[in-house]
């Protein structure tokens, strides 16, 4: 049986943790770092690279880099990487595959399963996409938990005897969540969560970028927005400036050779940014988090005075004006002995440890989570005088309901001899379905013909601890039913996120195949007699050669052919 780990799959960075001697610990990556940037790049040799190495790659080759893909999870928006396009979960799977390898190298054993965290405001499609990304990366993902809940778990495991009301303020790279919980008798009871999936450090960076670009335009009458490489450099410099201003009162952004003037003279972007100016640029965004706090209080029937402990997590919670907001609101209730970057991953590892019995039942915590969206279906309503109105949203599971839960409602046919009914599933809080998000649709057929209103249809919603929804519609007179697990669009597993799965066997059918056939045949014969380490090195180079053949890249074919030949000669 393989190891189970906890993963915080973040917008800008990701972290991995495991249980060692009953306690959670962070796993370092191949570079010895505790944090891995959530970046994916494609080299000129069509090799996928992930993490810190992609930072520089993103500046030099932004068109061959994918950043902040988490914000696209659950959508069918495709992103380009080289000449190929990928769904968000495919890119996330590349990140997860590398995290899995880091963990295996660190632990010295196979990792087969993971608990992955998601923002509390992630909807069903986003959660299912995250689960699918894990599975594409070779991980079994039976449990997905909310990031604020994971942070509270990391705190609660050391405070099992406490009875406290806890507020988690999670401001990360791309998302914001606030969750109100109660800790008592080894139970972590989630009362309410609110947040914004489009608010985080990335948005603070963009405010700096805009300020810098406007300053440069005023000085030189040149708009840098159309210059992809210049924008990539500005983005990187803005992020560094933001980080520096958490510990410094001012910083300099200097980017030489950012553009050329009309006489082809090189121009430098140089600007001083003070902390006070930075805070002025982002203050409306920071203050918007207070509204989410108030909404969470309203839903939980708590107030700031009721809260005993505040956990500020996520890298952006280090920003001084964010700290001031929390200090003003909660005084000395803020815990300062937690690492904002690592708390969520540590909590995920604790959940993994509970699942695998690496944490004893005496030391474990029971989580009771809550539904973050109202879930229901579209119905037709009789508004009187024989008039029918469609598109009405009828809630079945209300927001903040405890998970897991099952709720049922009974509906009736609207027409004589009606034999089928469309079940359209939505999430949101609007009274009309057009104000909400459709997350599924299916048809229940086989209703016996009868006068309208006589045949009853029971619709049941079951929402589990992973936030995955199952909807069942049943004809009560016959017992016939149809169920639907809310899922993202299926990915054809043959349509690989990793180039290896493009079926490298197809290289033989390509135009350049005859040039390298003898080398490849020799290589495959020799590999049967190699040790594992040599075979792994050779396989990597062999795959690169086959990819180059498939892509009809003659220059790269020659390069890989030489590399493979030299490697075979060295191994002997």
N, C-alpha and C positions, 0 to 999 in steps of 0.2 A: 504494500500500500504506500502511495507516494505522500509527500509532505503537502500540507495546506498552509497557505500564506495569506496575509492581508495586503491589499493594494489600494493606495489612494491615487486614482487615475485623474490627475488634475488638468486644468486647461493649459497651464504654463509649465508646471512641474509635476512629477510623479514620485511616490515613495513606496517602499516595500518594507514589510516587517514580518516577524515570526515570533513564536513563543519559545523562550529558552529558560529552562528551569522554572516554569510557571509564570514568567514575566515577559512582556513584549519588548522586543529589541528591533532596531532598524537594521536592514540589510544594505550593505554598501554595494555599489555597482562595480563594473570592471575597472573604473578609474579611481576607485576608492572613495567616491562621493556618496553622501547619504541622500542626495537629491538628484534626480535625473530630469533634465528638461524634456517636456513633452513635444519634442521636435522630430520630424522625419525628413530625411533628405535622400536624394538619389545622386550617386557619384557619376562621373563621366563613363565609368566602367559598368554602369547600371547596377551598382551594389547599393542595397538599402542600408542607410546608417541612421542611428537613433541616438538622441541625447546630446551631451555637451559638445561632441564633435560637430554637430550640425549648426551650432551657434555661428561659427565663422562661415560655414557653408551657406547659411541663410543670408549673410551679407553679400557674399560674392556671387551666389547663384540662387536668388530668391525664387526664380521660376522652377527650380528643382527642389523646392523645400515646402513642406506643409507645416503650418503652425496653428495652434489654437483650434484644433479640429473638434474639440469637445463641444463647442458651441453649435456644431452642426449635427450632433448625434440625434438620431431619431427622425432625421429628414432624408429625402432622397436626393439632396444636393450632392453632386459629384465634385471632387477636387482633382486637379491635375498634378501628376508627378511624372516628369519627363513626358513621354508620348502617351502615357496611359492615364485613365481616369478611374477613381476609386470612390466608393461610398465611405462616409465617415467611420463606420465601424470597421472597415477594412484597414484604414490608417491607424485607428486605435489598436487594432489587433497587432500591427507591426510593433507598436510601443510595448504592448503587453507581452509579446513574444520575447522581446529583449529583456524585459523585467523578469520574466520567468527564467531566462537563461542566467541572468545575474544571480538570482536566488539559488539556482541549482549549483552554480560554480561556488557560491559562498557556503552553502550548506553541505555540498558534497553528496547530494542525493537528488532523486527526481522529484520535481514539483508537479503535482497533477491537479490540484484544486486551489481555488482562491476565493476569498471574500472580497468583493470590490465595492468601493464606496461611490455614491453619486450625490449630487445636490438634492436637498430635501424637496425642491420645487421641480425636479425632473418628472416629466409625465411618463405614462406607460410606454410610449414608443421609445423614449430616450432610455428608459431602464432596460427594455428588451434589447435595444441596440447595444447597450453596454454588455449585457449578458452574452449576446452573440459575438461581440468582439473577443471576449474571453474564450469562448469556445473555438473561434477561428484561430486563436493563439495556442490552442492545445490545453486549455484549462477548463476544468469542470467548475461551473459557477452556479451553485445552488442557493447562494445567499448574497443579496445585494442590500447594503444598509446605507442610510442617509449619513452624509458627512458630519453634520452636527451631532447626530446620535453617536457616531463613532468617537468623536472628540469627548463627549460626555462619558462614554464607556471607558476611555483611557483614564479619565479622572475618577470615575466611580469605582474602578477595580481596587483603588487604594483607599477608598472611603466607604467601604461596605457597611460600616456601622452607623454612617451618618444619615440624618434625615434633613435634606436640604432641597430647596427650590433653586434650580440651576438655569441660567440663561446662557446659551452658546451663541456667540456672535462670530460667524464664519465668513470672513471677507477674503476670498482667494484671488487667483489670477484672472478668473473670468466669470465667477458666480458669487452671489451673496445669499447667505441663509441666516435666519435667526430662529432658534428653537427654544421653547420653554419646556423644561422637564422637571419631574420631581423624583428625587432619589430617596428610597426608604426600604428598609428590610431586604436589601439585595435586589430591589426592583428599580428599574429605570423607566419611569412612566412618561412618555412623550405627551404633552398636553396640546401643543400647537406649534406649527412651523409656518413661517412666511419667508419671502425672499424675492430675489430677482436674478434670473438666469443670464442676464445681459449686463451685469455690473461686477466689476472687479478691477484688479491692477491694470489690466489691458486698457480699460477705459481711462484710467488716470494717465497712462502712457500716451494715449491718443490726444489728450488735452495738451500735453507738453509738445507733442509733434505738431499740432495745429499752431500753437504759439510760435514755435521755432520757424515753421514754414512761412507764416505771415510776416515775421520779423525779417527774414531773408528776402521776401518779395518786396517789402517796403524799401530795403536797402538797394536791391539790384534790379527790381522789376522783372524777376524771374520766378516763375511758379514751379516748384520742384515736384509737384504732385504727379506729374506724368513721367517722372524719371524713376523707374522701378528700383534700380540699384541705389540711387540717392535716398529714396524713401526707406529702403531696408537699413541703410546706415543710420538714418535719423531715428528709426524705430528702436534700433539697438541702443543708440546713445540716450534716447529718452528714458528707456527702462533703467539704464545705469544711473542716470541723473536722479530719477525717482528714488532709487535705493539709497544713493548717497545722501539725499536730503532727509532721510530718516535719522541720520547721525551728524549731519553738517548743516550749517545755516545757509550755505550757498555752494554752488558748484558751477563749473564751466563746461559748456558743450562746444567742443572744437572739432570740426570735420574739414580737413584740408581737401582741396580738389573735388569739391562737391558738385561743381558745375563750371562752365566757361562763359565768359561774356561775349558780346558781339564781335570783339576783336580777337577772340579765342584765347584770352588770358584766363588762367585758372582762378577760380574763386573759392574762398574759404568761408565756411559757416562757423561763426564764432559768437556765442551769446552767454551771458551770465544769468543764471537762474537762481533766485533766492527761495528759501523755504516759504516765506510769506507769499511770494508770487505764485508758487506752486499750489499752496493751499487755497489761494484766491481762485485759481483755475479749476479746482476740483471740489470746492466747498458744496456746491449744489448736489453733487453725487454723494458725498459723505452724508449730508443732511437727509438725503432720501432714505438712507438706511434707518433713520430714526422713525420714519413712518411705518416701516416694516416691523420695528420693535413694538410700536403702539398697536398695530394690527394683531400681533402675536399675543400681546397682553389682553386685548379685548376678547380674543378667541379662547384664551385660557382662564379668563376671569381673574388674572393676577395683575399686579402693578409693580413698578420699580421697587417700592418699599417691601414687597413680599419676597423679592429675590435675595437669596443668601450668598450665591456664588455666581460670578460671571467668568466664562471661559472665552477669551479672545483668541481665535485661531485663524489660520490662513495668513500668508505672507503680508498681505496688505493691511492687516490689523496692526502692523508695526508703525504705520504712518502716524506722525505726531498728532495731527488734527483728528484722526480716528481715535487715538488714545484719549485725547481731551474730551471728545464727545462722550465716551464711555465713563471717563472719570467724573465728568459733570453729572451724569445721570445716575451712576451707581457708587460713586465714592471709592472706598477701599475694598469693595467686594470683588474686584478683579484679581484673578489668580495670575501671578507673574512667574510661577515656577513651572510653566509648561512651554514646550517648544511649539510655536505656531505652525511651523512647517511639518512637524512630525506627528502631532497629536492624532490626526485622522487616521493615518496609516497604523499607528499603534493600537487604536481602537478597533480597526479592521482585523488586526492580528489577534486581539483578545476574542473577538467574535469567532475567528477561525479556531482559536484554542478551545473555546467552549464547545464548538461543534465537534472537534476531534478528541475531546476529553483530555487535552494537554493541560487544561485548567480544571482543577477539581471542582466538583459541584459545591463544595463549601466556600470556594472563592469566586464562584461565577455570579453573573448578574443576569436577571431576566429582563428582556427589553419588551415593553409594550409600546409599539409605534402607532402612528396615526396617519390617516389618509390625507393627502395634501390638496386634493381636488375633489369637487363634487362630481359624481359620475352618474350618468343616466342615459335615457334614450329619447329619440324623437317620437312624439305622439301626435295624433289628430284629436282635436277637442271640439265638442259640440258647444257652440257659442249661443245657441238659441235660434228659434224660428227656422229650424232645419238647416242652419248654416254650420259648415265645418271649417275649422281653421287648422292647418297643418303647421309643422315646424315648431311645435311647442316642446321645450325641454322639460322632461319629467325626471327629477332626481330619484335615484335609487339608493346610492350610498352617498351620504352627506360628507362634506369636508370636515376634517378633524375626527372622523369615526375611528375607533380603535381597530388596529389590525392584529391578526387576520379577522376578517368578518365576511358574513354572507347575508345579503338582503334580497327579499323577493317582493314582487308586485304582480298583480293579476290584471290583465287587460282583456278587452273583448273586441270581436270583429266589428268593423264599421259598415260593412256592406253585406247585402244578401248574397248567399252562395260564395262568399269569399273563401278561397282555398289556399292562400299564401299571405305571408306578412313579411315586410322588410324590417329588420332590426338594425337601426342606425344608432351606434353608441357614441356618446360625446362626453367630454369633460370640460368643466368650467362652471361659472356661477351666473351666467346670463339666463334670462327667462325664455329666450328664443335660441334655437340651435345655431342660427347664424352668428350669434355672439360667442359661441363656444368652439371647441376644437373637436372635429370628428376623428375618432381613433379606430373605428371598425365598422364594418357593415356585413350582414349576411342575411340569408333568406330562409324562413321556416315554411316548408311546403307540406301539403297533405292534410290541410284542415278540412274536415268533413263539411260538405255543403249544408248550410242551415241559414235561417233568417238572421239578419244582423243582430249582434248582441248576445247570441246564444252560445257561441263557441268561446271558451275562455283560454287565454294564452298566459302562462306563467313565465315571467322573466326573472332569472336569478343572477345576481352578481356575486362572485366570490373574489375577494381581494386578499392576496397572501402577504407574508412578511417581506417579500422581495418587491412588493409594489406591482406585481403582475396580476392582471385582471382576467378572470374567466367568466364569460357570459353564456348562460344557457336559456334557451327558449323552449317551452314544452306545451304541447296541446294537451290540456287536462283531460279531455274526453277519451283520448286514445293512448296517451302516454308517450307519443312520439316526440323526440326532442332533438335539437341541434345545439352544439356547443362551439364556442369560439374563444381561443386564447389570444388575447390581444398581442399581436406580433408586429414587428417591422416587416417591410417587404423582404421576401426571402432572397438570400444571396446564392447564386449558383456557385457551388463550391469549386467548380472547374474554372470559374472566373476569378483567378487568384489575386490576393493582395500581395502575395510574394511571387516573384517572377518564376520561381522554381516550378509552380503549379500550372504554368502555361503549357504544360506537357512538353518538357524538353526533348522528348523522343521525336518531336516534329522537326528537329534540326536536320534529320536525314533527308527531308523532302525539300530543303532549301537550296538556293542557288550556290551558296558558298560551301556546301557540305563536302563536295569532292576534295577541296583543298586541305581539309583537316581530318578526313575520315581515318586515315592511317594512324594519326596521332591519338585520336579518340579511341580507336579500337585497341591500340597498344596500352593506353592508359587503363581502360576498363579491365583488360586481362591482368595487368600488374596489380591493380587495386585489390584483387581477391587474396593476394599474398601479403598485403601490408598490415601493419599494426593499426590500432584504432586512431592514434594521433596523426599518423601519416595519411591514413585514408581520409580523415576529415579535411586536412589541408588540401589534398589533391582534389577531393570532391568539390570543394568551393571553387577552385580554379577551373575545373572541368565544367561546372555549371555556368560560370562566366563565359567560357568559350562557346558553349551551346547557345546561350542567350544572344551572344554577338552574331552567331550564324543566323539565328531566327530573325534578328533585327536587320540583317543584311548590312552590317557595319564592317566593311572590309578592313579598315584600319585597326579596329578593335580586335577583329578575328586574328590578324597577324600578331598583335601584341599578346593576346591570351595564348595563342599557339606557342609562341616563344617562351612565355612564362611556364606553361605546362610542361614543355619539353625540358626546360632547365630544372624544374622541380622533380620530374621523373629521373633525370640524370643524377641529381643530388641524393635522392633516396636510394637509387641503385636497384 
